């Protein structure tokens, strides 16, 4: 999976970010894994990156790109505070996105929705209604990512 991300997904996402002139100040990476997305967020200006990851294997091998890194699920109250404080939210948490998006849609972010999430079509519709645009999909269409700046 990491190799696929580095060779296929990251170059595509990087190209999209460049073409759209993405500029990020501070970010929260939900589903941070080892930090490849956080590296990308840094490259596009994020001076402060907070990561959340529930997989202990990723926690042990993470890159040194985070200001804060938590090996646990993000609380809903934390999520709401990050939105209020204007953080760019990168969310690719393999199914946890429903819990957060039903609570609030971030003003800006890069959010991936997976087809196995029960309400994935409703969540996608909510993102689009909130101004997000679909910018990336996996080769099998089981994951579609949306961006709003």
C-alpha positions as CSV (number, residue, x, y, z in Angstrom):
1,X,0.0,0.0,0.0
2,X,2.8,2.5,0.9
3,X,4.5,1.8,-2.5
4,X,1.2,2.4,-4.4
5,X,0.7,5.7,-2.5
6,X,4.3,6.9,-3.2
7,X,4.4,5.9,-6.8
8,X,0.8,6.5,-7.9
9,X,-1.4,8.5,-5.5
10,X,1.1,11.1,-4.2
11,X,2.3,12.3,-7.6
12,X,-1.4,12.7,-8.7
13,X,-2.4,14.5,-5.5
14,X,0.7,16.7,-5.7
15,X,-0.1,17.7,-9.3
16,X,-3.7,18.6,-8.3
17,X,-2.5,20.7,-5.4
18,X,0.0,22.5,-7.6
19,X,-2.5,23.3,-10.3
20,X,-5.0,24.6,-7.8
21,X,-2.4,26.7,-6.0
22,X,-3.0,25.0,-2.6
23,X,-1.6,26.9,0.3
24,X,-1.9,25.4,3.8
25,X,-1.0,27.1,7.1
26,X,-1.9,24.5,9.7
27,X,-3.3,21.0,9.3
28,X,-4.8,18.0,11.0
29,X,-4.1,14.6,9.4
30,X,-6.8,12.1,10.4
31,X,-5.5,8.7,9.4
32,X,-1.9,9.9,9.4
33,X,-0.3,6.5,9.0
34,X,3.5,7.1,9.0
35,X,3.3,10.6,7.7
36,X,3.5,10.6,3.9
37,X,0.5,12.9,3.6
38,X,1.9,15.1,6.3
39,X,5.1,15.5,4.2
40,X,2.9,16.7,1.4
41,X,1.0,19.1,3.7
42,X,4.4,20.5,4.8
43,X,5.5,21.0,1.1
44,X,2.4,23.1,0.5
45,X,3.1,25.4,3.4
46,X,1.8,23.8,6.6
47,X,4.0,25.0,9.4
48,X,2.0,23.0,12.0
49,X,0.7,19.5,11.5
50,X,-1.1,17.3,14.0
51,X,-1.5,13.6,13.2
52,X,-4.0,11.0,14.5
53,X,-3.5,7.3,13.8
54,X,-5.1,4.3,15.4
55,X,-2.8,1.6,13.9
56,X,0.1,0.9,16.4
57,X,2.4,-0.3,13.6
58,X,2.2,3.1,11.9
59,X,2.7,4.8,15.2
60,X,5.9,3.0,15.8
61,X,7.4,3.8,12.4
62,X,6.2,7.3,11.8
63,X,8.3,10.0,10.1
64,X,9.5,13.1,12.0
65,X,7.1,15.5,10.2
66,X,4.5,16.2,12.9
67,X,4.3,18.9,15.6
68,X,2.0,16.6,17.5
69,X,1.1,12.9,16.9
70,X,-1.5,10.9,18.7
71,X,-1.8,7.1,18.6
72,X,-5.5,7.2,19.1
73,X,-8.8,8.2,17.6
74,X,-9.5,11.9,17.5
75,X,-12.3,13.0,19.9
76,X,-15.3,14.7,18.3
77,X,-14.7,17.8,20.5
78,X,-11.1,18.0,19.2
79,X,-12.4,17.8,15.7
80,X,-14.8,20.6,16.2
81,X,-12.1,22.8,17.8
82,X,-9.8,22.3,14.8
83,X,-12.6,23.3,12.5
84,X,-13.3,26.4,14.6
85,X,-9.6,27.3,14.6
86,X,-9.5,27.1,10.8
87,X,-7.3,24.0,10.4
88,X,-7.0,22.3,7.0
89,X,-8.4,18.8,7.6
90,X,-6.9,15.9,5.7
91,X,-9.1,12.9,6.4
92,X,-8.4,9.4,5.0
93,X,-9.2,7.1,7.9
94,X,-10.5,4.0,6.2
95,X,-14.1,4.4,7.3
96,X,-14.1,6.7,10.3
97,X,-14.9,9.7,8.2
98,X,-18.7,9.3,8.7
99,X,-18.5,9.9,12.4
100,X,-16.8,13.2,11.9
101,X,-18.5,14.5,8.8
102,X,-22.0,13.9,10.3
103,X,-20.9,16.2,13.1
104,X,-19.5,19.0,10.9
105,X,-18.1,19.6,7.4
106,X,-14.7,21.4,7.6
107,X,-14.4,24.8,5.8
108,X,-11.3,23.5,4.0
109,X,-9.8,20.1,3.6
110,X,-8.9,17.1,1.6
111,X,-11.3,14.3,2.5
112,X,-11.5,10.7,1.2
113,X,-14.6,8.7,1.4
114,X,-14.6,4.9,1.0
115,X,-17.4,3.0,-0.6
116,X,-17.8,0.6,2.3
117,X,-18.9,3.4,4.6
118,X,-22.6,3.0,5.0
119,X,-23.7,6.5,4.0
120,X,-20.9,7.2,1.5
121,X,-23.2,8.6,-1.1
122,X,-24.9,11.0,1.3
123,X,-21.5,12.1,2.7
124,X,-20.2,12.8,-0.8
125,X,-23.4,14.8,-1.6
126,X,-22.9,16.9,1.6
127,X,-19.3,17.6,0.7
128,X,-20.2,18.7,-2.8
129,X,-23.1,20.9,-1.4
130,X,-20.5,22.5,0.9
131,X,-18.2,23.4,-2.0
132,X,-15.9,20.4,-2.1
133,X,-14.9,19.1,-5.5
134,X,-13.9,15.5,-6.4
135,X,-10.3,15.5,-7.3
136,X,-9.0,12.0,-7.0
137,X,-10.3,8.4,-7.1
138,X,-8.6,5.1,-6.5
139,X,-8.2,2.8,-9.5
140,X,-11.1,0.7,-8.4
141,X,-13.3,3.7,-7.5
142,X,-13.7,2.5,-3.9
143,X,-12.2,5.7,-2.6
144,X,-13.0,9.2,-3.8
145,X,-11.3,12.3,-2.5
146,X,-12.7,15.8,-2.3
147,X,-10.9,19.1,-1.9
148,X,-12.0,22.5,-0.7
149,X,-9.7,25.5,-0.2
